[in-house]
Amino acid sequence: MQGKKHYTEQLFKSFQLSQRVPEDNFYRRLKGLLDLQWLYKETKKYYGTDGQQSIDPAVFFKFMLIGYLENLGSDRRIINTVSMRLDMLFFIGYDIDEPLPWHSTLSRTRQLYGEDVFKELFRKVLSLCIDKGMVAGKRQAMDSVAVQANASMESLQKKEVLKDVDNYTDELNEEESLPDQTKNDDLPPGASGKESDSKEWNKSLSNHTLQSTTDKDARVSVKPGKPRRLNYLAQVSVDTANHVITQIQSDFADKKDSQCLPSLVHNTIGNLSENGLQMEEVLADGNYSSSEALRMLEENNIVGYIPNFGQYKSFRTGFTYDKEKDRYLCSKGKVLEYKSIKKSHRNAKMKQYRSSSKDCAICSLKSQCIGKSLHKTIAVAVDKELFEKMHNRLQTPTAKRMKKLRSSTVEPVLGTLVNFLGMRRIYTKGISLADKCMTMAAIAYNLKKLMKWQSKKAEADIKAIQNGLQSAFLTLTNTIKRYYYIT
């Protein structure tokens, strides 16, 4: 006979979440792993002695972890999701009939706590990973990813003209060159949405002259094949042993990776040294190459595997460098003397060597060498020796292995953060809150790695015990057989 279920809602006479959540549930195991008691002392300075009680600090960070573990984009969605999940209620310590905090409470608390609290939680989780043997510390792969800011391109407006004209002449010149496409002078060209305007105004976009009215810390940036948008920059350091994140930090999207490398390396060293580990090697792509970056690695006795930037040349065809007199000699024996130091488009300091126009005027190779120019100019990085050293290191078989290791280590981690752990877009405003969001995404990532590591270790231990029992049983069986055979 066909069954038909009749549902009548009734009060529970006896109900405990601990009996309903399975022992192997992710959030139940995470609840037993994560100790957040230190938060009460750490966050006490943010509260007064009067007024209503706020949300429990440990509960707040558990809400934040759920948001990133479940890839939930807003505080409202976090509250709604937790209200429907028994395991999440058990994780945060709320009963099934207990009202949850209002979603705006999460937003206010996130703004209340300083970045140091979030960084401390990151270091605590990193220490747990290190204690389990997941982090070697010796070799770190570093890379960056653009994270979309909570602001649209239509929010861009021209910056106010500052009083100090001398310091902002370049900005004013760029501002005057922007095409006027709309009646409202406060709007950027192309903001009207007309497709015919988009190409021209995209070329004219400049962080020097335009600023978002909704998020002043967001910067315009673009990657090949993708549209321009307002972004933040996430800098990530990953240990190559088991792909654990050892440092994550936010920066302005208009900064070059090479400018961010010194602080990224310094912070990574600090996180590792707290746990008795020492960094020896850095793997990064060519965007991190600069004189300052290579010099910083040398000063910290760190071996880098970073391809030199595009302008670098290991040798000059037809020219010989005279190290003793710091000059170049061409194939005809003419001298290119050192003249001055200038900055390239990458802000790298370049030494300028220039020949005499008289020597070039009568040279038989003039048309092939300089064409219609009056003299030959060679630009060489100030720290040429550092680039030479890096170039020679990258020719070794080890460097080729390091290149593959870097791409197979840090790039999957960035993909996971962006696609599955809520770091595709920042839903807060300001670089301080963006840094907190990125830190929480990294914490969620490391916790998932730690939980998976423990599961694997438990399975390995069980298998080892089974193998041991099986071996002991076989030994006992063989002993008994031999005994009866002898007797």
VOPAGU-2260 file (C-alpha; in pm, 1 decimal, decimal comma):
REM VOPAGU-2260
SITE   aa  ch    i         X         Y         Z
SITE  MET   A    0       0,0       0,0       0,0
SITE  GLN   A    1     126,3     347,3     -86,8
SITE  GLY   A    2     255,4     540,9     208,8
SITE  LYS   A    3     171,0     902,0     276,6
SITE  LYS   A    4     364,0    1114,3     527,0
SITE  HIS   A    5     169,4    1359,9     736,3
SITE  TYR   A    6     379,1    1632,6     899,2
SITE  THR   A    7     266,4    1808,2    1212,6
SITE  GLU   A    8     510,8    2049,5    1372,2
SITE  GLN   A    9     550,1    1992,7    1744,7
SITE  LEU   A   10     774,0    2098,8    2027,1
SITE  PHE   A   11    1081,0    1890,5    2097,9
SITE  LYS   A   12    1069,0    1718,9    2431,0
SITE  SER   A   13    1433,5    1613,3    2417,2
SITE  PHE   A   14    1679,7    1732,8    2150,8
SITE  GLN   A   15    2058,5    1778,2    2157,5
SITE  LEU   A   16    2268,4    1895,2    1866,0
SITE  SER   A   17    2559,7    1685,0    1987,2
SITE  GLN   A   18    2350,7    1372,1    1927,5
SITE  ARG   A   19    2242,6    1479,6    1579,1
SITE  VAL   A   20    2580,1    1588,2    1435,6
SITE  PRO   A   21    2790,4    1287,5    1326,2
SITE  GLU   A   22    3132,8    1235,1    1479,1
SITE  ASP   A   23    3306,6    1259,8    1141,7
SITE  ASN   A   24    3129,6    1583,8    1043,1
SITE  PHE   A   25    3369,8    1854,8     921,6
SITE  TYR   A   26    3246,9    2128,6    1156,3
SITE  ARG   A   27    3233,9    1893,7    1454,2
SITE  ARG   A   28    3597,4    1797,1    1396,5
SITE  LEU   A   29    3688,5    2163,7    1340,0
SITE  LYS   A   30    3521,1    2258,1    1668,2
SITE  GLY   A   31    3745,9    2012,9    1852,8
SITE  LEU   A   32    4057,5    2134,3    1669,6
SITE  LEU   A   33    4020,0    2510,7    1695,8
SITE  ASP   A   34    4087,7    2676,5    2031,6
SITE  LEU   A   35    3979,3    3042,6    2028,8
SITE  GLN   A   36    3993,6    3119,9    2400,5
SITE  TRP   A   37    4285,6    3358,1    2347,3
SITE  LEU   A   38    4051,4    3591,7    2156,5
SITE  TYR   A   39    3882,6    3717,8    2473,5
SITE  LYS   A   40    4205,7    3869,1    2601,8
SITE  GLU   A   41    4312,6    3989,6    2257,6
SITE  THR   A   42    3986,2    4175,9    2186,2
SITE  LYS   A   43    3916,0    4310,6    2535,0
SITE  LYS   A   44    4068,3    4649,2    2445,3
SITE  TYR   A   45    3795,2    4709,7    2185,9
SITE  TYR   A   46    3512,8    4710,0    2441,9
SITE  GLY   A   47    3400,7    4933,3    2725,5
SITE  THR   A   48    3247,0    4836,0    3058,6
SITE  ASP   A   49    2894,2    4969,8    3000,2
SITE  GLY   A   50    2619,6    4899,2    2750,7
SITE  GLN   A   51    2480,3    4582,3    2598,4
SITE  GLN   A   52    2688,4    4273,1    2548,5
SITE  SER   A   53    2831,3    4231,9    2200,3
SITE  ILE   A   54    2868,1    3917,0    1997,0
SITE  ASP   A   55    3113,9    3666,2    2142,9
SITE  PRO   A   56    3454,9    3715,5    1967,4
SITE  ALA   A   57    3497,2    3341,0    1918,6
SITE  VAL   A   58    3147,4    3315,5    1771,5
SITE  PHE   A   59    3218,9    3606,0    1535,6
SITE  PHE   A   60    3530,8    3441,9    1392,4
SITE  LYS   A   61    3347,7    3111,4    1356,5
SITE  PHE   A   62    3083,1    3292,8    1152,4
SITE  MET   A   63    3360,8    3442,0     939,1
SITE  LEU   A   64    3519,4    3100,8     885,0
SITE  ILE   A   65    3186,6    2952,8     775,9
SITE  GLY   A   66    3147,4    3236,9     527,3
SITE  TYR   A   67    3479,0    3159,1     356,7
SITE  LEU   A   68    3461,9    2781,6     390,8
SITE  GLU   A   69    3120,0    2783,7     222,4
SITE  ASN   A   70    3211,1    3060,8     -26,2
SITE  LEU   A   71    2929,2    3285,4      95,1
SITE  GLY   A   72    2953,5    3638,6     -37,6
SITE  SER   A   73    2770,5    3838,0     229,8
SITE  ASP   A   74    2702,0    3848,0     602,4
SITE  ARG   A   75    2331,2    3808,7     538,3
SITE  ARG   A   76    2391,5    3483,2     350,9
SITE  ILE   A   77    2613,9    3357,7     633,5
SITE  ILE   A   78    2337,3    3406,1     890,3
SITE  ASN   A   79    2073,0    3249,7     665,6
SITE  THR   A   80    2291,7    2946,1     591,0
SITE  VAL   A   81    2388,3    2884,2     953,6
SITE  SER   A   82    2023,5    2902,2    1062,8
SITE  MET   A   83    1945,8    2600,5     841,2
SITE  ARG   A   84    2245,8    2380,9     928,0
SITE  LEU   A   85    2261,4    2175,2    1248,0
SITE  ASP   A   86    2636,8    2115,6    1219,8
SITE  MET   A   87    2706,9    2488,9    1184,6
SITE  LEU   A   88    2487,4    2569,7    1483,6
SITE  PHE   A   89    2679,4    2311,7    1685,1
SITE  PHE   A   90    3009,1    2463,1    1561,9
SITE  ILE   A   91    2923,8    2818,8    1673,7
SITE  GLY   A   92    2766,3    2700,1    2000,2
SITE  TYR   A   93    2403,8    2803,9    1938,1
SITE  ASP   A   94    2099,8    2589,4    2012,2
SITE  ILE   A   95    1838,0    2514,3    1750,6
SITE  ASP   A   96    1582,4    2757,3    1897,8
SITE  GLU   A   97    1834,2    3028,0    1991,9
SITE  PRO   A   98    1813,3    3346,7    1780,7
SITE  LEU   A   99    2125,5    3423,5    1577,8
SITE  PRO   A  100    2293,6    3767,2    1572,5
SITE  TRP   A  101    2174,5    4021,4    1318,5
SITE  HIS   A  102    2385,9    4024,6    1002,3
SITE  SER   A  103    2488,9    4387,7    1057,2
SITE  THR   A  104    2652,4    4278,8    1383,8
SITE  LEU   A  105    2908,3    4085,1    1180,5
SITE  SER   A  106    2983,7    4390,0     965,4
SITE  ARG   A  107    3028,2    4621,2    1265,1
SITE  THR   A  108    3247,8    4370,8    1450,2
SITE  ARG   A  109    3468,0    4323,7    1143,2
SITE  GLN   A  110    3526,7    4697,0    1133,5
SITE  LEU   A  111    3580,8    4711,9    1511,0
SITE  TYR   A  112    3865,7    4462,4    1537,5
SITE  GLY   A  113    4210,0    4563,0    1417,2
SITE  GLU   A  114    4406,6    4378,2    1153,1
SITE  ASP   A  115    4639,0    4244,9    1424,0
SITE  VAL   A  116    4363,5    4017,3    1559,7
SITE  PHE   A  117    4304,7    3860,6    1217,6
SITE  LYS   A  118    4679,3    3821,4    1158,6
SITE  GLU   A  119    4720,0    3656,4    1497,9
SITE  LEU   A  120    4450,4    3401,4    1412,4
SITE  PHE   A  121    4631,4    3332,7    1084,9
SITE  ARG   A  122    4957,5    3272,4    1272,9
SITE  LYS   A  123    4782,7    3041,9    1523,1
SITE  VAL   A  124    4644,2    2825,6    1242,4
SITE  LEU   A  125    4980,6    2830,2    1065,2
SITE  SER   A  126    5143,8    2708,4    1387,5
SITE  LEU   A  127    4898,6    2416,9    1397,9
SITE  CYS   A  128    5001,2    2323,4    1043,5
SITE  ILE   A  129    5369,3    2348,3    1133,8
SITE  ASP   A  130    5320,4    2134,0    1445,4
SITE  LYS   A  131    5166,5    1861,8    1229,3
SITE  GLY   A  132    5473,0    1864,6    1001,0
SITE  MET   A  133    5295,3    2018,8     702,8
SITE  VAL   A  134    5539,6    2308,7     653,3
SITE  ALA   A  135    5909,2    2275,6     568,3
SITE  GLY   A  136    5977,0    2650,3     553,4
SITE  LYS   A  137    6286,0    2624,2     334,3
SITE  ARG   A  138    6129,0    2705,1      -4,1
SITE  GLN   A  139    5846,0    2955,0     -64,5
SITE  ALA   A  140    5658,7    3016,1    -390,1
SITE  MET   A  141    5516,6    3368,0    -424,6
SITE  ASP   A  142    5260,5    3519,8    -658,3
SITE  SER   A  143    4979,9    3776,0    -668,8
SITE  VAL   A  144    4619,4    3791,1    -785,0
SITE  ALA   A  145    4387,2    4082,0    -854,6
SITE  VAL   A  146    4076,4    4078,5    -633,1
SITE  GLN   A  147    3777,3    4279,5    -750,1
SITE  ALA   A  148    3691,3    4571,7    -523,7
SITE  ASN   A  149    3338,2    4657,9    -412,6
SITE  ALA   A  150    3319,1    4951,0    -653,9
SITE  SER   A  151    3223,7    4993,7   -1018,8
SITE  MET   A  152    3406,6    5184,3   -1291,2
SITE  GLU   A  153    3114,5    5428,2   -1303,6
SITE  SER   A  154    3211,8    5547,5    -954,8
SITE  LEU   A  155    3534,8    5701,8   -1089,3
SITE  GLN   A  156    3561,1    6078,9   -1066,6
SITE  LYS   A  157    3836,9    6330,2   -1126,1
SITE  LYS   A  158    4049,3    6408,8    -824,6
SITE  GLU   A  159    4031,5    6757,9    -682,4
SITE  VAL   A  160    4301,6    6992,2    -800,0
SITE  LEU   A  161    4551,8    7026,6    -517,9
SITE  LYS   A  162    4708,2    7354,6    -421,1
SITE  ASP   A  163    5068,9    7244,6    -463,1
SITE  VAL   A  164    5093,1    7284,7    -839,8
SITE  ASP   A  165    5462,7    7203,1    -857,6
SITE  ASN   A  166    5415,2    6853,2    -709,7
SITE  TYR   A  167    5113,7    6765,4    -924,1
SITE  THR   A  168    5199,2    6908,7   -1265,8
SITE  ASP   A  169    5206,6    6564,8   -1426,2
SITE  GLU   A  170    4865,0    6478,8   -1284,5
SITE  LEU   A  171    4713,2    6801,9   -1419,0
SITE  ASN   A  172    4860,4    6742,2   -1764,7
SITE  GLU   A  173    4712,8    6391,8   -1775,5
SITE  GLU   A  174    4378,2    6525,3   -1654,3
SITE  GLU   A  175    4364,3    6784,9   -1932,1
SITE  SER   A  176    4430,4    6513,1   -2191,6
SITE  LEU   A  177    4118,7    6318,5   -2092,0
SITE  PRO   A  178    3842,7    6353,6   -2356,2
SITE  ASP   A  179    3529,6    6529,8   -2239,1
SITE  GLN   A  180    3249,7    6290,1   -2331,5
SITE  THR   A  181    2976,4    6400,1   -2094,4
SITE  LYS   A  182    2812,7    6716,7   -1975,9
SITE  ASN   A  183    2899,4    6642,1   -1615,1
SITE  ASP   A  184    3268,3    6723,7   -1564,5
SITE  ASP   A  185    3280,2    6510,9   -1250,7
SITE  LEU   A  186    3221,4    6188,4   -1446,2
SITE  PRO   A  187    3505,8    6011,1   -1627,9
SITE  PRO   A  188    3490,9    5994,9   -2007,1
SITE  GLY   A  189    3296,8    5694,9   -2128,8
SITE  ALA   A  190    3095,6    5663,5   -1807,5
SITE  SER   A  191    2784,2    5737,3   -2012,0
SITE  GLY   A  192    2795,1    5371,6   -2116,9
SITE  LYS   A  193    2823,4    5431,8   -2492,3
SITE  GLU   A  194    3018,8    5155,2   -2659,5
SITE  SER   A  195    3187,8    5402,7   -2895,0
SITE  ASP   A  196    3341,5    5580,6   -2596,0
SITE  SER   A  197    3471,6    5272,3   -2413,1
SITE  LYS   A  198    3795,5    5217,3   -2608,6
SITE  GLU   A  199    3907,2    5577,3   -2583,4
SITE  TRP   A  200    3829,8    5623,5   -2216,0
SITE  ASN   A  201    3991,2    5288,2   -2121,9
SITE  LYS   A  202    4316,6    5412,8   -2272,4
SITE  SER   A  203    4287,2    5739,4   -2079,8
SITE  LEU   A  204    4217,2    5586,9   -1738,3
SITE  SER   A  205    4477,3    5688,5   -1482,4
SITE  ASN   A  206    4497,5    5630,4   -1109,3
SITE  HIS   A  207    4678,1    5966,1   -1088,9
SITE  THR   A  208    4375,6    6163,1   -1205,4
SITE  LEU   A  209    4073,7    5945,6   -1122,0
SITE  GLN   A  210    3945,8    5803,4    -794,8
SITE  SER   A  211    3645,7    5595,3    -694,2
SITE  THR   A  212    3389,3    5778,4    -485,8
SITE  THR   A  213    3272,6    5457,3    -316,3
SITE  ASP   A  214    3612,3    5304,4    -232,7
SITE  LYS   A  215    3906,7    5543,3    -241,3
SITE  ASP   A  216    4160,6    5264,5    -188,7
SITE  ALA   A  217    4052,8    5068,0    -496,8
SITE  ARG   A  218    4274,7    5109,9    -802,7
SITE  VAL   A  219    4218,8    5058,9   -1173,8
SITE  SER   A  220    4414,6    4763,8   -1310,9
SITE  VAL   A  221    4390,6    4524,3   -1603,5
SITE  LYS   A  222    4527,9    4189,7   -1716,8
SITE  PRO   A  223    4574,3    4087,5   -2081,9
SITE  GLY   A  224    4244,9    3977,1   -2232,2
SITE  LYS   A  225    4036,6    4107,2   -1942,0
SITE  PRO   A  226    3845,7    4434,2   -1892,2
SITE  ARG   A  227    3974,6    4713,9   -1672,5
SITE  ARG   A  228    3818,3    4724,4   -1328,6
SITE  LEU   A  229    3876,4    4846,4    -975,1
SITE  ASN   A  230    4083,4    4593,4    -785,3
SITE  TYR   A  231    4297,3    4518,1    -486,7
SITE  LEU   A  232    4615,9    4313,9    -505,5
SITE  ALA   A  233    4657,4    3998,9    -294,9
SITE  GLN   A  234    5017,7    3889,8    -238,2
SITE  VAL   A  235    5054,4    3525,8    -132,2
SITE  SER   A  236    5345,6    3313,4     -12,3
SITE  VAL   A  237    5300,9    2933,4     -20,6
SITE  ASP   A  238    5525,1    2663,3     122,9
SITE  THR   A  239    5618,9    2413,6    -147,4
SITE  ALA   A  240    5614,5    2110,1      84,6
SITE  ASN   A  241    5235,9    2073,6     123,2
SITE  HIS   A  242    5100,1    2398,9     -25,2
SITE  VAL   A  243    5026,2    2570,1     306,2
SITE  ILE   A  244    4988,9    2949,3     289,9
SITE  THR   A  245    5260,2    3110,4     502,1
SITE  GLN   A  246    5168,1    3475,6     435,0
SITE  ILE   A  247    4893,7    3674,3     266,0
SITE  GLN   A  248    4861,5    4051,5     246,7
SITE  SER   A  249    4670,0    4313,3      53,5
SITE  ASP   A  250    4813,1    4600,7    -146,3
SITE  PHE   A  251    4705,0    4864,6    -395,3
SITE  ALA   A  252    4635,0    4720,9    -739,2
SITE  ASP   A  253    4850,2    4980,3    -918,3
SITE  LYS   A  254    5166,2    4864,4    -741,0
SITE  LYS   A  255    5413,4    4636,2    -915,1
SITE  ASP   A  256    5485,4    4292,8    -772,6
SITE  SER   A  257    5852,9    4383,9    -740,7
SITE  GLN   A  258    5757,8    4669,5    -507,3
SITE  CYS   A  259    5559,6    4430,9    -286,2
SITE  LEU   A  260    5825,2    4157,3    -265,8
SITE  PRO   A  261    6036,8    4304,9      20,0
SITE  SER   A  262    5741,7    4330,8     261,2
SITE  LEU   A  263    5606,0    3990,5     152,6
SITE  VAL   A  264    5941,5    3822,5     216,7
SITE  HIS   A  265    5989,0    4007,4     547,3
SITE  ASN   A  266    5643,6    3905,9     677,5
SITE  THR   A  267    5689,9    3546,3     564,4
SITE  ILE   A  268    6024,2    3527,7     744,4
SITE  GLY   A  269    5854,4    3659,2    1059,7
SITE  ASN   A  270    5575,5    3399,8    1046,0
SITE  LEU   A  271    5819,9    3113,7     995,4
SITE  SER   A  272    6079,3    3227,7    1249,6
SITE  GLU   A  273    5813,7    3230,5    1523,0
SITE  ASN   A  274    5795,5    2854,4    1476,5
SITE  GLY   A  275    6167,3    2790,5    1441,6
SITE  LEU   A  276    6172,8    2765,5    1061,5
SITE  GLN   A  277    6405,2    2948,8     823,7
SITE  MET   A  278    6335,7    3047,5     464,4
SITE  GLU   A  279    6620,3    2981,1     221,0
SITE  GLU   A  280    6470,0    3002,0    -128,5
SITE  VAL   A  281    6209,1    3215,2    -306,0
SITE  LEU   A  282    6034,9    3114,7    -628,6
SITE  ALA   A  283    5855,5    3389,1    -822,8
SITE  ASP   A  284    5779,5    3502,0   -1177,6
SITE  GLY   A  285    5945,2    3783,1   -1373,6
SITE  ASN   A  286    5706,9    4048,7   -1237,7
SITE  TYR   A  287    5897,7    4035,0    -908,5
SITE  SER   A  288    6232,1    4118,2   -1069,6
SITE  SER   A  289    6393,3    4451,5    -979,5
SITE  SER   A  290    6718,5    4584,0    -840,1
SITE  GLU   A  291    6561,8    4646,6    -498,9
SITE  ALA   A  292    6407,9    4298,5    -485,6
SITE  LEU   A  293    6730,6    4116,6    -577,4
SITE  ARG   A  294    6932,0    4329,3    -337,2
SITE  MET   A  295    6686,9    4249,4     -57,1
SITE  LEU   A  296    6723,2    3874,9    -120,0
SITE  GLU   A  297    7102,5    3906,5    -112,1
SITE  GLU   A  298    7092,4    4097,2     217,6
SITE  ASN   A  299    6876,5    3824,6     375,8
SITE  ASN   A  300    7088,9    3537,7     236,3
SITE  ILE   A  301    6793,8    3403,8      37,4
SITE  VAL   A  302    6843,6    3228,6    -295,8
SITE  GLY   A  303    6595,5    3356,8    -551,9
SITE  TYR   A  304    6468,4    3195,6    -869,9
SITE  ILE   A  305    6314,3    3497,9   -1041,8
SITE  PRO   A  306    6342,2    3552,0   -1420,1
SITE  ASN   A  307    6495,5    3889,6   -1503,0
SITE  PHE   A  308    6256,4    4149,5   -1644,1
SITE  GLY   A  309    6219,7    4188,6   -2019,7
SITE  GLN   A  310    6462,4    4480,1   -2068,0
SITE  TYR   A  311    6753,4    4286,8   -1919,8
SITE  LYS   A  312    7017,5    4151,8   -2159,1
SITE  SER   A  313    7297,4    3924,8   -2041,6
SITE  PHE   A  314    7529,3    4054,0   -2313,7
SITE  ARG   A  315    7538,9    4323,7   -2584,3
SITE  THR   A  316    7611,8    4198,3   -2933,7
SITE  GLY   A  317    7905,2    4387,6   -3081,3
SITE  PHE   A  318    7995,7    4561,8   -2753,2
SITE  THR   A  319    8244,2    4472,1   -2479,7
SITE  TYR   A  320    8222,4    4595,8   -2120,4
SITE  ASP   A  321    8536,3    4736,5   -1959,4
SITE  LYS   A  322    8472,7    4676,9   -1590,3
SITE  GLU   A  323    8787,3    4855,5   -1471,8
SITE  LYS   A  324    8699,8    5185,4   -1640,5
SITE  ASP   A  325    8320,2    5132,9   -1635,0
SITE  ARG   A  326    8263,2    5182,2   -2005,2
SITE  TYR   A  327    8168,6    4994,6   -2323,1
SITE  LEU   A  328    8376,3    4942,6   -2638,2
SITE  CYS   A  329    8215,0    4881,6   -2976,8
SITE  SER   A  330    8348,0    4644,5   -3243,1
SITE  LYS   A  331    8529,4    4940,5   -3405,9
SITE  GLY   A  332    8709,4    5023,9   -3082,6
SITE  LYS   A  333    8506,8    5338,2   -3007,4
SITE  VAL   A  334    8424,1    5420,8   -2644,6
SITE  LEU   A  335    8076,2    5455,0   -2489,1
SITE  GLU   A  336    8132,6    5655,5   -2169,2
SITE  TYR   A  337    7908,9    5645,4   -1861,5
SITE  LYS   A  338    7688,0    5956,4   -1857,2
SITE  SER   A  339    7409,2    5940,7   -1598,5
SITE  ILE   A  340    7146,7    5732,7   -1416,8
SITE  LYS   A  341    6784,5    5741,9   -1534,3
SITE  LYS   A  342    6469,0    5555,7   -1442,4
SITE  SER   A  343    6301,0    5315,5   -1682,8
SITE  HIS   A  344    5923,6    5268,9   -1721,9
SITE  ARG   A  345    5947,1    5007,4   -1442,8
SITE  ASN   A  346    6109,7    5270,6   -1215,5
SITE  ALA   A  347    6433,5    5072,9   -1233,9
SITE  LYS   A  348    6753,9    5276,7   -1211,9
SITE  MET   A  349    6948,5    5240,5   -1536,4
SITE  LYS   A  350    7305,1    5353,6   -1608,0
SITE  GLN   A  351    7332,3    5534,4   -1941,6
SITE  TYR   A  352    7641,0    5479,9   -2161,8
SITE  ARG   A  353    7670,4    5697,3   -2471,7
SITE  SER   A  354    7910,8    5720,1   -2763,4
SITE  SER   A  355    8043,9    6037,1   -2922,3
SITE  SER   A  356    7839,1    6168,5   -3215,3
SITE  LYS   A  357    8166,6    6248,0   -3397,6
SITE  ASP   A  358    8280,2    5885,4   -3374,1
SITE  CYS   A  359    7943,6    5754,7   -3495,7
SITE  ALA   A  360    7923,3    6003,9   -3784,8
SITE  ILE   A  361    8224,1    5853,5   -3965,9
SITE  CYS   A  362    8158,8    5489,2   -3872,2
SITE  SER   A  363    8092,9    5246,2   -4159,4
SITE  LEU   A  364    7839,5    5055,6   -3944,1
SITE  LYS   A  365    7632,1    5361,0   -3859,3
SITE  SER   A  366    7325,1    5263,3   -4062,4
SITE  GLN   A  367    7317,2    4914,4   -3907,8
SITE  CYS   A  368    7394,8    5026,9   -3552,9
SITE  ILE   A  369    7207,1    5351,3   -3486,1
SITE  GLY   A  370    7024,8    5435,4   -3809,0
SITE  LYS   A  371    6936,7    5804,2   -3812,9
SITE  SER   A  372    7038,2    5863,8   -3450,5
SITE  LEU   A  373    7339,7    6076,5   -3371,1
SITE  HIS   A  374    7496,4    5842,7   -3115,5
SITE  LYS   A  375    7465,4    5496,6   -2959,3
SITE  THR   A  376    7311,5    5462,0   -2611,3
SITE  ILE   A  377    7325,8    5153,1   -2389,9
SITE  ALA   A  378    7112,9    5136,9   -2074,8
SITE  VAL   A  379    7226,1    4890,4   -1807,0
SITE  ALA   A  380    7072,5    4821,2   -1465,5
SITE  VAL   A  381    7262,4    4974,8   -1175,4
SITE  ASP   A  382    7279,8    4635,7   -1002,9
SITE  LYS   A  383    7405,4    4460,7   -1314,3
SITE  GLU   A  384    7599,1    4203,1   -1113,8
SITE  LEU   A  385    7283,1    4089,8    -932,7
SITE  PHE   A  386    7099,9    4039,7   -1261,7
SITE  GLU   A  387    7400,0    3857,3   -1406,7
SITE  LYS   A  388    7408,0    3626,9   -1105,7
SITE  MET   A  389    7035,8    3556,9   -1137,4
SITE  HIS   A  390    7068,4    3499,4   -1512,9
SITE  ASN   A  391    7343,1    3240,7   -1462,5
SITE  ARG   A  392    7144,7    3067,2   -1187,7
SITE  LEU   A  393    6839,5    3036,8   -1412,4
SITE  GLN   A  394    7039,6    2843,5   -1673,0
SITE  THR   A  395    7087,1    2548,3   -1435,5
SITE  PRO   A  396    6869,4    2232,5   -1434,6
SITE  THR   A  397    6766,8    2317,6   -1077,8
SITE  ALA   A  398    6614,5    2645,6   -1193,4
SITE  LYS   A  399    6402,6    2466,0   -1452,6
SITE  ARG   A  400    6267,8    2236,3   -1181,7
SITE  MET   A  401    6199,1    2536,4    -959,5
SITE  LYS   A  402    5996,9    2702,0   -1236,6
SITE  LYS   A  403    5768,5    2399,1   -1266,0
SITE  LEU   A  404    5746,2    2370,3    -888,4
SITE  ARG   A  405    5641,8    2734,9    -853,3
SITE  SER   A  406    5359,5    2708,8   -1106,6
SITE  SER   A  407    5233,8    2381,0    -958,0
SITE  THR   A  408    5241,6    2521,2    -603,9
SITE  VAL   A  409    5116,4    2877,4    -582,8
SITE  GLU   A  410    4890,2    2897,4    -888,6
SITE  PRO   A  411    4648,5    2620,7    -773,3
SITE  VAL   A  412    4634,0    2787,5    -431,8
SITE  LEU   A  413    4535,8    3121,6    -586,5
SITE  GLY   A  414    4274,0    2946,5    -799,0
SITE  THR   A  415    4124,1    2783,0    -490,4
SITE  LEU   A  416    4115,2    3111,2    -297,6
SITE  VAL   A  417    3944,9    3297,0    -581,5
SITE  ASN   A  418    3698,6    3031,9    -698,4
SITE  PHE   A  419    3606,6    2845,9    -380,5
SITE  LEU   A  420    3700,7    3052,5     -74,2
SITE  GLY   A  421    3533,7    3388,0    -129,9
SITE  MET   A  422    3827,0    3585,8    -268,3
SITE  ARG   A  423    3691,9    3656,5    -614,8
SITE  ARG   A  424    3553,2    3986,7    -489,9
SITE  ILE   A  425    3584,4    4191,2    -172,6
SITE  TYR   A  426    3244,2    4299,1     -37,7
SITE  THR   A  427    3388,2    4554,1     203,4
SITE  LYS   A  428    3538,9    4897,2     138,0
SITE  GLY   A  429    3892,5    5012,1     216,2
SITE  ILE   A  430    4226,8    4835,8     207,4
SITE  SER   A  431    4221,7    4757,3     580,5
SITE  LEU   A  432    3899,0    4557,1     553,4
SITE  ALA   A  433    4022,0    4401,8     229,1
SITE  ASP   A  434    4328,3    4274,3     415,6
SITE  LYS   A  435    4104,9    4120,3     683,6
SITE  CYS   A  436    3896,2    3942,6     419,7
SITE  MET   A  437    4202,1    3804,4     242,0
SITE  THR   A  438    4347,0    3687,2     573,5
SITE  MET   A  439    4026,5    3502,3     660,8
SITE  ALA   A  440    4025,5    3333,6     317,8
SITE  ALA   A  441    4382,6    3212,7     380,0
SITE  ILE   A  442    4288,2    3088,0     728,5
SITE  ALA   A  443    3996,7    2890,1     582,3
SITE  TYR   A  444    4229,1    2742,2     319,4
SITE  ASN   A  445    4489,9    2633,4     575,5
SITE  LEU   A  446    4222,6    2483,9     801,5
SITE  LYS   A  447    4085,0    2273,2     516,9
SITE  LYS   A  448    4438,1    2153,2     440,0
SITE  LEU   A  449    4493,3    2073,1     807,9
SITE  MET   A  450    4165,5    1879,9     839,4
SITE  LYS   A  451    4243,6    1679,3     526,3
SITE  TRP   A  452    4596,5    1612,4     652,3
SITE  GLN   A  453    4463,2    1477,8     982,6
SITE  SER   A  454    4216,6    1251,5     801,0
SITE  LYS   A  455    4495,2    1110,5     585,9
SITE  LYS   A  456    4717,0    1060,6     888,5
SITE  ALA   A  457    4436,7     883,9    1075,6
SITE  GLU   A  458    4378,3     655,0     777,5
SITE  ALA   A  459    4751,4     584,8     755,3
SITE  ASP   A  460    4766,0     503,7    1129,0
SITE  ILE   A  461    4469,0     268,3    1100,8
SITE  LYS   A  462    4624,6      98,4     800,5
SITE  ALA   A  463    4955,6      64,1     986,6
SITE  ILE   A  464    4776,6     -92,6    1283,3
SITE  GLN   A  465    4590,3    -331,0    1052,7
SITE  ASN   A  466    4912,1    -428,3     879,5
SITE  GLY   A  467    5077,7    -478,6    1217,8
SITE  LEU   A  468    4794,4    -699,7    1342,3
SITE  GLN   A  469    4796,5    -896,5    1019,4
SITE  SER   A  470    5171,4    -946,2    1042,4
SITE  ALA   A  471    5144,1   -1051,7    1405,8
SITE  PHE   A  472    4863,9   -1295,1    1321,7
SITE  LEU   A  473    5068,9   -1451,8    1041,5
SITE  THR   A  474    5370,3   -1480,5    1270,8
SITE  LEU   A  475    5158,0   -1645,8    1540,1
SITE  THR   A  476    5001,6   -1882,3    1284,6
SITE  ASN   A  477    5340,9   -1984,4    1149,8
SITE  THR   A  478    5472,1   -2039,6    1502,2
SITE  ILE   A  479    5179,1   -2265,8    1586,3
SITE  LYS   A  480    5224,3   -2460,3    1261,2
SITE  ARG   A  481    5594,4   -2512,7    1331,2
SITE  TYR   A  482    5516,4   -2624,4    1687,0
SITE  TYR   A  483    5270,5   -2890,2    1577,8
SITE  TYR   A  484    5500,9   -2999,5    1294,3
SITE  ILE   A  485    5789,9   -3053,6    1536,3
SITE  THR   A  486    5578,9   -3235,8    1789,3
